[in-house]
Amino acid sequence: MKINPLIPVGSRIIVEKSKIANVLPSKILDDLPQLINGEVIDYKMTDGMDIGYVLITDSNLKIWIFNNELNEQTKKEYEIEDTNKSTNLITKQLLSQIDKVEYELNGNRGIKKVANPFNLISWLIYTLKDIF
């Protein structure tokens, strides 16, 4: 998985208004131009999946944006790639292959070994030691 570089604090960037229309109130959106110019003043992390930028616009308004909301020119300038794919490591393809994994079992699985009371008590002590 390729990690996009962070835009340095203090950099001037351009954000497309249409890409942030669903996250900002319409009262704020009405005052903003179609291409929003601003300066990165800080970083902000959401849920560990992505890092956003705190931006102060030319009209002195603070907004919070992500890489997918940047203008194409800004993305090219800072070499940021669109990551529309989910970064979830468990995919359908991986889940479909779980039943195909062959496990190697070590030890004696004979009924005499399993049913032996000494082994059963040893196992019970071993498993309950962390509880009590």
Contacts in CASP RR format, 6 or more apart in sequence:
PFRMAT RR
TARGET T0000
AUTHOR 0000-0000-0000
METHOD contacts of the structure
MODEL  1
MKINPLIPVGSRIIVEKSKIANVLPSKILDDLPQLINGEVIDYKMTDGMD
IGYVLITDSNLKIWIFNNELNEQTKKEYEIEDTNKSTNLITKQLLSQIDK
VEYELNGNRGIKKVANPFNLISWLIYTLKDIF
1 87 0 8 1.000
2 81 0 8 1.000
4 67 0 8 1.000
4 79 0 8 1.000
4 80 0 8 1.000
4 81 0 8 1.000
4 83 0 8 1.000
5 78 0 8 1.000
5 79 0 8 1.000
5 80 0 8 1.000
6 43 0 8 1.000
6 51 0 8 1.000
7 13 0 8 1.000
7 40 0 8 1.000
7 53 0 8 1.000
7 74 0 8 1.000
7 78 0 8 1.000
7 80 0 8 1.000
8 40 0 8 1.000
9 40 0 8 1.000
9 41 0 8 1.000
9 42 0 8 1.000
9 43 0 8 1.000
10 39 0 8 1.000
10 40 0 8 1.000
10 41 0 8 1.000
11 39 0 8 1.000
11 40 0 8 1.000
11 78 0 8 1.000
12 37 0 8 1.000
12 38 0 8 1.000
12 39 0 8 1.000
13 37 0 8 1.000
13 38 0 8 1.000
13 39 0 8 1.000
13 40 0 8 1.000
13 53 0 8 1.000
13 55 0 8 1.000
13 70 0 8 1.000
13 71 0 8 1.000
13 74 0 8 1.000
13 78 0 8 1.000
14 35 0 8 1.000
14 36 0 8 1.000
14 37 0 8 1.000
14 38 0 8 1.000
14 70 0 8 1.000
14 71 0 8 1.000
14 73 0 8 1.000
14 74 0 8 1.000
15 35 0 8 1.000
15 36 0 8 1.000
15 38 0 8 1.000
15 55 0 8 1.000
15 63 0 8 1.000
15 65 0 8 1.000
15 69 0 8 1.000
15 70 0 8 1.000
15 71 0 8 1.000
15 74 0 8 1.000
16 34 0 8 1.000
16 35 0 8 1.000
16 36 0 8 1.000
16 69 0 8 1.000
16 70 0 8 1.000
16 71 0 8 1.000
17 29 0 8 1.000
17 32 0 8 1.000
17 33 0 8 1.000
17 34 0 8 1.000
17 35 0 8 1.000
17 36 0 8 1.000
18 34 0 8 1.000
19 68 0 8 1.000
19 69 0 8 1.000
20 29 0 8 1.000
20 36 0 8 1.000
20 63 0 8 1.000
20 65 0 8 1.000
20 69 0 8 1.000
21 29 0 8 1.000
24 32 0 8 1.000
24 63 0 8 1.000
28 61 0 8 1.000
28 63 0 8 1.000
31 59 0 8 1.000
31 61 0 8 1.000
32 57 0 8 1.000
32 59 0 8 1.000
32 61 0 8 1.000
35 71 0 8 1.000
36 55 0 8 1.000
36 57 0 8 1.000
36 58 0 8 1.000
36 63 0 8 1.000
37 57 0 8 1.000
37 58 0 8 1.000
38 55 0 8 1.000
38 56 0 8 1.000
38 57 0 8 1.000
38 58 0 8 1.000
39 55 0 8 1.000
39 56 0 8 1.000
40 53 0 8 1.000
40 54 0 8 1.000
40 55 0 8 1.000
41 54 0 8 1.000
41 55 0 8 1.000
41 56 0 8 1.000
41 62 0 8 1.000
42 53 0 8 1.000
42 54 0 8 1.000
43 51 0 8 1.000
43 52 0 8 1.000
43 53 0 8 1.000
43 54 0 8 1.000
44 51 0 8 1.000
44 52 0 8 1.000
44 53 0 8 1.000
44 54 0 8 1.000
44 64 0 8 1.000
45 51 0 8 1.000
45 52 0 8 1.000
46 52 0 8 1.000
49 87 0 8 1.000
50 66 0 8 1.000
50 67 0 8 1.000
52 64 0 8 1.000
52 65 0 8 1.000
52 66 0 8 1.000
52 67 0 8 1.000
53 64 0 8 1.000
53 65 0 8 1.000
53 66 0 8 1.000
54 62 0 8 1.000
54 63 0 8 1.000
54 64 0 8 1.000
55 62 0 8 1.000
55 63 0 8 1.000
55 64 0 8 1.000
55 65 0 8 1.000
56 62 0 8 1.000
57 63 0 8 1.000
67 75 0 8 1.000
67 80 0 8 1.000
67 82 0 8 1.000
67 83 0 8 1.000
68 82 0 8 1.000
68 83 0 8 1.000
68 84 0 8 1.000
70 80 0 8 1.000
74 80 0 8 1.000
75 81 0 8 1.000
75 82 0 8 1.000
113 119 0 8 1.000
END
